[in-house]
Every structure is written in structure tokens, then in C-alpha cells.
Amino acid sequence: MSYDLAVWEGEQPADDKAAGRAFTGLFDRYLDTEVGHPPTECIAAFVAALVERWGDVTADLEDAPWAAGPLIGGAGGPLVYFPMSWSRAEEVSAWAAALADSMGLVCVRSSAESAQDLTVPVRRRYPIRSAARPTEARKCSGFRS
């Protein structure tokens, strides 16, 4: 079992149901498809920042926090969905949520059971101390489908 995050470009959902609908729509359109969709510039920058900070899953780096890799493999269009190991979830998800927030992205946690099991945005769950915040991020303009 893993701790999964979904990060996407768009408006902050009003509640958990709206987050679930937004995620499911994006997942179905960009990730659960036969057609490959390259990640948007903003999502690629978000993933690159995660990989720069935590590394990626490779033969040489087995201690990366991700449960699957490469991390960019979970990205398509304005969405990235990535699992991480439970043992590093609190630390890594807090940093990822702060990064997403600094870039104007939506970040929510999902159980691995179902795309419909999205919970409240991560930053509401784990208050981010300023020392944990990533420092070099740019705001994304937001994706409009």
C-alpha cells in the first residue's frame, strides 16, 4: 500500500467531492488513455523539482521515496499522480504540497484504493512550516481545458 498524491493545474476545488470529480476527469482524459499526453510545462517543472530534491527511482538510487518510477511516468497534461512509501510520506508530502502551493497547483491525497477516494488538500492536513517550504518555484498560469 502506498501514500498517493495527485497534483494538477486548475482552480482549487471547493470540497472533497469537487476534488474527486476534477481528478477523475483529468485522470480519465490524460492518464488512463491509449494516447500519450506529454506533461504541461508547469507539471514537468513540478516533477523536476521533486526529482531534484528527492531523486528518482533508478537502479542506482533505490532509496528515493517514490513507490514507482520514473516519477515523470505518472504525469500527463496538467496532472501528475504519484505514489510514495508510507515511511517517508509525511515529510515528502508536506514538501510536495508546499511546492505545489507555491506554484499555484492543486495538491490532494488519494488512497490507492480508488480515484474517488480523494481527501482534503494535503496542505490543510499537514500545516507547512516555512522552513520546509521550497524556495525556488514559480507560479504557473493555470491550465484551462
Secondary structure, 3 states (H helix, E strand, C coil): CCEEEEEECCCCCCCHHHHHHHHHHHHHHHHCCCCCCCECHHHHHHHHHHHHHHCCCCCCCCCCCECCCCHHHHEEECEEEEEECHHHHHHHHHHHHHHHHHCCCEEEEECCCCCCCEEEEHHHHCCCCHHHCCCCCCCCCCCCC
